[in-house]
């Protein structure tokens, strides 16, 4: 667009590692801290260029109930909500001098509405939003999933929609090792937003291993996925598979060490993860 030619300006920028057990082992997020005046096409082009799972743009809120408005882009499109961008953007906003209206609580406005965040001693957490779609998967989708994962239908112990924005369906396998051993057929997975979860043995540091296959968003396998873990937690806690507090591991198969802490209280399910700013600077946009 014409705006890209000579009408750009320097804007504060951060690249944040989210959900890493240690820095550079989580999921990277690009945050443009002043997104005002960038058109949608330029936002999408920049997100495609960063080639990260998500790139976000922080804007003034449209309601007095929120601290800021967040727009969230994958390399191929915009999302109404996503988890690691929510935590990482809030972290970058606070570091850049953002001050929430309510101390210790941050309210993010985004495509699905308002998302609540809490500031803990060491990390931020967001409250799992309501699901846009839940309930069991239908047979034809399950058939596509088992074919895509190259597993026997009997290996799927349970299945559920856990969609709070990105569109995830989920299946549960008997063990974390089965999840780690998956070698999906990329062609058969091309239009699936799929989460796979399996429990670790009792006494392990993690409760479950999670994998997120996200080909429609332009990412074959997402390193660590807050939205998926939020949806999974509601399902696994309600069905008694997991306790009201547990830690999920994700990204193991792609060289990451993601750690997502989940807990349920009177307000809902909270998804906590560590965010570390790895790059600070400016971007011309």
N, C-alpha and C positions, 0 to 999 in steps of 0.2 A: 504494500500500500504506500501511498505518497508520504504518509506519516513517518515511514521508516527512513525516508531520505531527508537527512538534515534537521529533523524535528525531534530527535531523541535528546535526552538529558541524563546526567548522572543520577543514579538513585542508590540509596543504601541497600546493600545486599549481604546475605549470609548463606553459607551452606552448612547445614546442621546434620549431625549423625544422630539418629533417633532409634531407641530401643537396643542400642549396642551394649553388650556386657562390658566391653571396653571400646574406646573411640575407634572409628573406622571399621567396626565389625557389625554395625547396625544397618539402617536404611538411610541413605543420603537424601536430603531434601534441600531444594533451592528455594530461598525466600527473598522476594523483592519486597522490601519493607515500606516502599512508597509506591503503590500501584496506581495512583490517581492519574488519569489522562492517557492510560495505555489502552488501545482498542483491543477487542476480543481476538482479532486475527493476529495481532502482534504478541499477545499473551500466549496463544496457542503455538505460534512459531517458535517463541523462546523456549517453551516447555518441550517441544520436539527437539530443539537444538541441545538442551541440557542433557536429554536422553536419560533422565532419572525417572524413577517411578512416579514422582510428583514434583511439580513446581508450583509455588503459591505466590499470591499477590495480596498484600495487606492494604485495605482501603478503609475510609471512614464508614462507620456503621450507618444504616438507614433508620435505625431505631435507637431510642435512648436506653433501651434495655441491654444493649450490647456494647462491648469495648471496642470492637473493630469488626469489619466485614472481611471474610476470607474467600478468595476465589482459588480453586484447586484444579490444576490441569495435569493430566497424564500426557505422554508423547502424542496420544491420538485424540484426546477429547477432554471435556470438562466434567468433573465429578461434583455431585451435590454435597458429598461428605467423604472424608477419608481420615483414618486415625493418626498415622504417623505425621501427616501434614498439620493436623490439629495441634499435636504436642510440640512439634518442632517450630511451628510458626509462633505459637504462644511464647516459647522459650526465647526465640529471636526478638520478638516484640518487647518482652520484658528487658532483655539485655540492651536493647536500643533505647531504653528509657520509658517504655510504656508503663502506665500506671493504671491498674484496674479500678473501676468505680468502687468496687467492694473489696477491701483488702483480703488477700488470700484466695479470692474467687475471680475467675476470668470468664466472661461470656463472649463466645464467638458466634457471629452471625454468618451463616453459609446457606447453601442451596436447600438444605432440609429444615432450616429454621435456626433456632438458638441452641448452641451446645455449651454445656457447663464444664468448666475446668476448675480443679483445685490445685493450689500450690502446697506441696508437702515439704518436708525438711530437705529432701534430696532430689525430688523429682516432681513433675507435674502429672496429673491424671485427668482423664476426661470421663464424663458419665456416658455410658453406652446409650446412644439414641434409640428411640423406638424403631422396630423393624418395619420396613416398607412392605416386606413379604416374608411370611413364615409358613410353617406346615411342611408335610412330607413332599418329596420330589415325585414326579410321575414316572411311570415305567419306561417310557421312551427316553427320557432324559437320563435315567439311571443306566439304561443300556449303553447310551452314548458315553457316559462317564466311565463305566467299567471297561469299555472298549478302549477309551482314551488312556486310562491308567494301566491298561494291560493286566487287569486282575479278574479273578473269578467273581461273579455276582455274589457268591456266598461269603466273600471276604468283606463285604459291606455290612457291618452290624447294624447301622442306623443311618438315616439321611434326613436332611432338613434344609429348607431355605433359611438363610441367616442374613438376609439382605437389608442393610441399613443405608444404602446409597450406591455402593459400587456394583451390586448385583450378584453377590456370592450365593451359590448353592454349596452345601457341605456334605461330606460323607465321613463316617467314623469307621476306622479299622481297629483290629484287635490290639495292636501294639505300635509303639513308637518306631520300632525297627521296621515294621511293614511300611510305615510312612517314609522312612529314610531310604528304603530299598526301591521305591517306585521309580520307574524309568518310562515316563509317559510317551505316547505317540503324538508328537507335536501336531501332525495333520488332523488327527481326531480331536485334539484339544482346542483347535483354532477358534471356536466361538464359545468356549466355556470360561466362565469366571467361577473357579472351583477352589474350595478349601478342603483340605484333607487333614484329619486329626487322629492321633492314636496315643494311648496312655503309656507312660514309662512305668517300670516296675516300682512297687512300693519302696520307699527309702531313697529313690533317685532325687537329685537336686531339682529336677523339673517334673511337672505333673504330666505334660503332654508334649509331643512334637507336632508342629503345625507346618503345612506347606500351602502356599497360595499360588495357583496357576492362573495367570491373568492375560492370556494372549490377546483378547479383544482390546485391552488398554495399551497394547504395544510393548508389554513386558512379559516375557515368557514365564518367569517365576519371580515373584516379588520377595525381596529379602526378609522383611518383617512387616506385618500388616495389622495395624491397630483396629481397623473397622471389622476385619474378619474375626480377630480374636474377641472383639466385643460381642459379635453375634454368636460365636461359638460358646462363649462363657454363659450366656443366657440359656442356651440349649443344653449344654453339659451340666450346668448347675440344676436346672429345672428337672432334668431326667435322672438326676442322682449319680451321674457318671463321675462328676468332679465335685469336690467340696466348695464351700462358699469363698474360699481363698486358695489360689494356686498360681503357679508360675508356668508359663508356656515358653518353650524354646522354638525358634524358627530360623531358617536361613542356613542351617547346618550343611545341607547338600550343596550350597553354592558359596561356601567359604566364609559365611558370616556366623556371628554368635549372637543372635537376637534373643532378647529376654523381655517378656511381656508379663507384668504382674497384674493379676485380676482379683478383684474382691467385691463382694456384695455387701451392701449395708441398707439401712432404711430408705436411703435416697435412690438406690439403684445399683447397677454394676459399674465399677470404676476400673478404668484401664490405665495402668501406670507404666511409664518407661523413662529411662534416662535420655536426656538430650544434651549434646555437646556441640558447641559451635566450632567447626574445623576451619572454615574460611570466612574472613570478614573483608568487606571491601565495597566497591561500587560497580554497578552495571550500567551500561549505556542502553537505555530503552526509552 
